[in-house]
Amino acid sequence: MSNVNAVTLDDVLAARERIAGRVHRTNLVSSRTLSERLGTRVHLKLELFQKTGSFKPRGSFNKLLSAGLPAGTEVAAFSGGNHAQAVAYAAHALGLRATIFMPVTTPQNYLDATRGYGANVVLMPTIAAAMSAMAERERAGVITVHPFDDPLVIAGQGTVALEILEDLPSVTDIVVSIGGGGLIGGVAVAAKALKPSVRIWGVETVGADAMAQALAAGAPVPLPAITSIAKTLGAPVVTERTLGLVRDLTEGVTVVTDAEAVASLEFLLERVKVLTEPASACTLAAAEKLSFGPEREPDREVVLVLCGGNVSVAELRGYASISNQKV
């Protein structure tokens, strides 16, 4: 395995102890509807019911608690949405001041929520510019919380896998969305250490597929722009650390279209009664492409990680035109 500041199971276990009481232990539920649809036993890890509506507080709390900062200290981050809310929430809970750099294209609901948690939001022309602005603050001596390229953040996100393995020891496959690779990296480290036979599958959408492109090229590939509606998957580039984790510990990355992600979002809402982001619903779209049916392996226990549910009514209305496209 690549050793770029490697994350270990011990790091994830330490993160669980550190963030205990700060985050929810989210439910893992079985779905008869999805099991029948996919031809195997399907379970949903409902991380969209995590504090702030996504898995992100796990890593943010682990990073900030590890820093041991005095009250009133400034911390900084960049984000297109969910990470911003998580850092703002964690900073507020710990008495810190958060400065979050966000692209001007960020949906209003993300901006409102981030400001609502007390953060100072600074809008930048692009997500790449937001990332550069955070790096400048880091060079100035400010503690920063990277959305994915940080061992402490990755370890915090890996606590999702600890809960999955505790609730479903028989799990065979875990399907996880990829933005920059922090969540899937942490999940893969913990899950493979506890159960080496488990398979981890990554998912991206067309236009937010930095990891798939990096795997194909053998090195991180900067995206010129994020064109997918799954903005929370919109990392402008992955890193050697997260690329190494995905390359070494997962079965690969499936890329689905926006239309497929929205169709899955609608199905999950109508039949399972959970409202996810496209960046989360894409796990179902990928699972259908991966064909987890009994003809391949009769005893599969598949977990779809529904990593976030921060979608506005305005965005839902906008998805109508996408759902009418041919899937």
C-alpha positions in Angstrom: 0.0 0.0 0.0 1.2 3.5 -0.8 2.5 5.3 2.3 1.7 9.0 2.0 1.1 9.8 5.6 -0.8 6.5 5.8 -4.0 6.2 7.8 -4.4 3.1 9.9 -7.2 1.3 11.8 -5.8 2.6 15.0 -6.2 6.2 13.7 -9.9 5.5 13.0 -10.4 3.9 16.4 -8.8 6.9 18.0 -11.0 9.2 16.0 -14.1 7.4 17.2 -13.1 7.9 20.8 -12.2 11.6 20.1 -15.5 12.5 18.4 -17.8 10.5 20.6 -20.7 12.6 21.7 -20.1 15.2 19.0 -21.7 13.3 16.1 -24.6 10.9 15.6 -24.2 7.2 15.3 -26.4 6.9 12.2 -28.7 4.0 11.4 -28.1 1.2 9.0 -31.4 0.0 7.6 -32.3 -2.8 5.3 -34.5 -2.1 2.2 -36.7 -4.8 0.8 -37.5 -2.5 -2.2 -33.9 -2.1 -3.1 -33.0 -5.7 -2.4 -35.7 -6.8 -4.9 -34.5 -4.1 -7.4 -30.9 -5.2 -7.3 -31.4 -8.9 -6.7 -29.4 -9.1 -3.5 -29.6 -7.9 0.1 -29.3 -4.1 0.2 -28.8 -1.9 3.3 -28.6 1.9 3.6 -26.1 3.7 5.8 -28.2 6.8 6.6 -25.4 9.3 7.0 -27.6 12.0 5.5 -29.1 12.2 9.0 -25.7 13.1 10.5 -25.4 16.5 12.1 -25.4 19.2 9.3 -26.9 16.7 6.9 -23.7 14.8 5.8 -20.8 12.7 7.1 -18.5 15.6 7.1 -18.6 16.5 10.9 -16.8 13.3 11.7 -13.6 14.4 10.0 -13.9 18.1 11.0 -14.3 17.3 14.7 -11.4 14.9 14.6 -9.1 17.4 13.1 -10.1 20.4 15.3 -10.2 18.4 18.5 -6.8 17.0 17.7 -5.4 20.5 17.3 -6.4 21.5 20.9 -6.9 25.1 20.0 -7.9 27.8 22.5 -11.3 29.4 22.3 -11.5 32.2 19.8 -8.8 30.8 17.5 -9.4 31.2 13.7 -9.6 28.1 11.6 -10.1 28.0 7.8 -11.4 25.7 5.1 -12.6 25.7 1.5 -15.7 23.9 0.3 -18.5 23.7 -2.2 -21.0 22.9 0.5 -21.1 20.1 3.0 -17.6 20.5 4.3 -18.2 24.2 4.9 -21.2 23.4 7.1 -19.3 20.7 9.0 -16.3 23.0 9.8 -18.6 25.9 10.7 -20.6 23.6 13.0 -17.6 22.0 14.6 -15.8 25.3 15.1 -18.9 26.9 16.7 -19.3 23.9 19.0 -15.6 24.2 20.1 -15.7 28.0 20.5 -13.5 28.7 17.4 -13.9 31.2 14.6 -14.3 29.7 11.1 -13.4 31.3 7.8 -14.8 29.3 4.9 -13.8 30.0 1.3 -16.6 28.9 -1.1 -17.2 29.3 -4.9 -19.7 31.8 -6.1 -21.7 28.9 -7.7 -22.5 27.4 -4.3 -26.2 26.9 -3.8 -27.8 29.4 -1.5 -29.0 26.8 1.0 -25.3 25.8 1.6 -24.3 29.5 2.1 -27.2 30.2 4.5 -26.5 27.1 6.6 -22.8 27.8 6.8 -23.4 31.3 7.9 -26.0 30.1 10.2 -23.4 28.1 12.1 -21.5 31.3 12.6 -18.8 31.1 9.9 -17.4 34.0 7.9 -18.1 33.0 4.3 -15.7 34.4 1.7 -17.0 33.9 -1.9 -14.4 33.1 -4.6 -14.7 32.8 -8.4 -14.1 29.0 -8.5 -13.6 26.1 -6.2 -9.9 26.1 -7.2 -9.6 29.7 -6.2 -11.3 28.8 -2.8 -8.7 26.1 -2.3 -5.9 28.5 -3.1 -7.3 31.0 -0.6 -7.4 28.4 2.1 -3.8 27.5 1.4 -2.8 31.2 1.8 -4.4 31.2 5.3 -2.5 28.0 6.1 0.8 29.7 5.1 -0.1 32.5 7.4 -0.2 30.1 10.3 -3.9 29.5 10.5 -5.0 25.9 11.2 -6.9 24.6 8.2 -9.3 21.7 7.7 -8.9 20.3 4.3 -12.0 18.5 3.0 -10.2 15.3 2.2 -6.3 15.5 2.1 -5.6 15.2 5.8 -5.0 12.0 7.7 -7.1 13.2 10.7 -10.0 14.1 8.4 -9.8 10.7 6.6 -9.6 8.9 10.0 -12.7 10.7 11.2 -14.7 9.8 8.1 -13.5 6.2 8.5 -15.7 5.9 11.6 -18.6 5.3 9.2 -17.1 1.9 8.4 -16.7 1.0 12.1 -20.5 1.4 12.6 -21.3 -0.5 9.4 -19.2 -3.5 10.5 -20.6 -3.5 14.0 -24.2 -3.4 12.7 -23.7 -5.8 9.8 -20.7 -8.1 10.3 -21.8 -10.1 7.2 -21.3 -7.1 4.9 -19.6 -8.0 1.6 -19.7 -4.8 -0.4 -19.8 -1.1 0.5 -20.6 1.5 -2.2 -19.3 5.0 -1.4 -19.4 8.3 -3.3 -16.1 10.1 -4.0 -15.5 13.8 -4.0 -11.8 14.1 -3.1 -11.6 10.6 -1.7 -11.5 11.3 2.1 -14.7 9.3 2.9 -13.9 6.3 0.7 -10.3 6.3 1.9 -11.3 6.2 5.6 -14.0 3.7 5.0 -11.7 1.5 3.0 -8.9 1.6 5.6 -11.2 0.6 8.5 -13.3 -1.9 6.7 -10.4 -3.8 5.0 -8.5 -3.9 8.3 -11.5 -5.4 10.1 -12.7 -7.6 7.3 -10.2 -8.1 4.5 -12.7 -9.8 2.2 -15.0 -6.8 2.1 -15.1 -5.0 -1.3 -15.2 -1.2 -1.5 -16.7 0.4 -4.6 -16.3 4.1 -5.5 -18.8 6.3 -7.4 -18.5 9.6 -9.2 -20.6 11.5 -11.7 -19.6 12.7 -15.2 -18.2 16.2 -14.8 -17.0 15.5 -11.2 -14.9 12.5 -11.9 -11.4 13.6 -10.7 -10.7 10.2 -9.1 -11.6 8.1 -12.1 -9.4 10.4 -14.3 -6.6 10.1 -11.8 -6.8 6.3 -11.7 -6.7 6.2 -15.5 -3.7 8.6 -15.7 -1.9 7.2 -12.8 -1.6 10.6 -11.1 -3.9 13.4 -10.0 -5.5 15.2 -12.9 -6.9 18.7 -12.3 -10.4 19.2 -13.7 -10.8 22.4 -15.7 -14.3 22.8 -14.3 -17.0 21.0 -12.3 -19.9 20.5 -14.7 -21.9 17.9 -12.8 -25.0 18.9 -10.7 -23.4 16.8 -7.9 -21.5 19.8 -6.7 -20.5 18.2 -3.4 -18.5 15.7 -5.4 -16.8 18.6 -7.1 -13.2 18.3 -5.9 -11.0 20.1 -8.5 -8.3 17.5 -8.1 -7.6 14.5 -5.9 -4.3 14.0 -4.2 -1.6 11.4 -4.1 -2.8 10.4 -0.6 -6.4 9.8 -1.6 -5.5 8.4 -5.0 -3.2 5.8 -3.3 -6.0 4.8 -0.9 -8.5 4.3 -3.7 -6.0 2.5 -6.0 -4.8 0.1 -3.2 -8.0 -0.6 -1.3 -11.0 -0.4 -3.6 -12.4 -2.4 -6.5 -12.5 0.7 -8.7 -14.6 3.7 -9.5 -17.9 3.6 -11.4 -18.9 6.9 -13.1 -22.6 7.6 -13.7 -24.4 10.4 -15.4 -26.3 13.2 -13.7 -29.5 11.8 -15.2 -28.8 8.4 -13.6 -28.1 10.0 -10.3 -31.3 12.1 -10.4 -33.3 9.0 -11.4 -31.9 7.2 -8.3 -32.7 10.2 -6.2 -36.3 10.1 -7.3 -36.5 6.4 -6.7 -35.1 6.7 -3.2 -37.5 9.5 -2.4 -40.6 7.8 -3.7 -40.0 4.3 -2.6 -37.6 4.4 0.4 -38.8 7.8 1.7 -35.3 9.4 2.0 -34.3 12.6 0.2 -30.6 12.5 -0.8 -28.3 14.7 -2.8 -27.4 13.5 -6.3 -23.9 13.0 -4.9 -25.4 10.4 -2.5 -28.1 8.9 -4.7 -25.4 8.1 -7.3 -24.4 5.1 -5.2 -27.7 3.4 -6.2 -27.1 4.2 -9.8 -23.6 2.7 -9.6 -24.9 -0.4 -7.7 -27.3 -1.1 -10.6 -24.4 -0.9 -13.1 -22.3 -3.2 -10.9 -25.0 -5.9 -11.1 -24.9 -7.3 -7.6 -27.4 -10.0 -8.5 -27.5 -13.6 -7.3 -26.1 -14.9 -10.6 -22.7 -13.4 -9.6 -22.8 -14.2 -5.9 -25.8 -15.4 -3.9 -24.9 -14.2 -0.4 -23.9 -10.6 -1.0 -24.8 -8.0 1.6 -24.4 -4.6 0.0 -24.3 -1.3 1.9 -25.0 1.9 0.0 -23.6 4.9 2.0 -26.1 7.7 1.6 -23.5 10.3 2.6 -25.6 13.5 2.4 -29.0 15.0 2.1 -28.4 18.8 1.7 -30.7 19.6 -1.2 -33.0 22.6 -1.5 -36.5 22.7 -2.9 -35.2 25.0 -5.6 -32.6 22.4 -6.6 -35.3 19.7 -6.7 -37.3 21.8 -9.1 -34.3 22.2 -11.3 -33.7 18.4 -11.4 -37.0 17.9 -13.2 -35.5 18.7 -16.6 -32.6 16.3 -15.9 -34.9 13.5 -14.9 -36.6 13.8 -18.2 -33.4 13.0 -20.1 -32.8 9.5 -21.3 -31.1 7.5 -18.6 
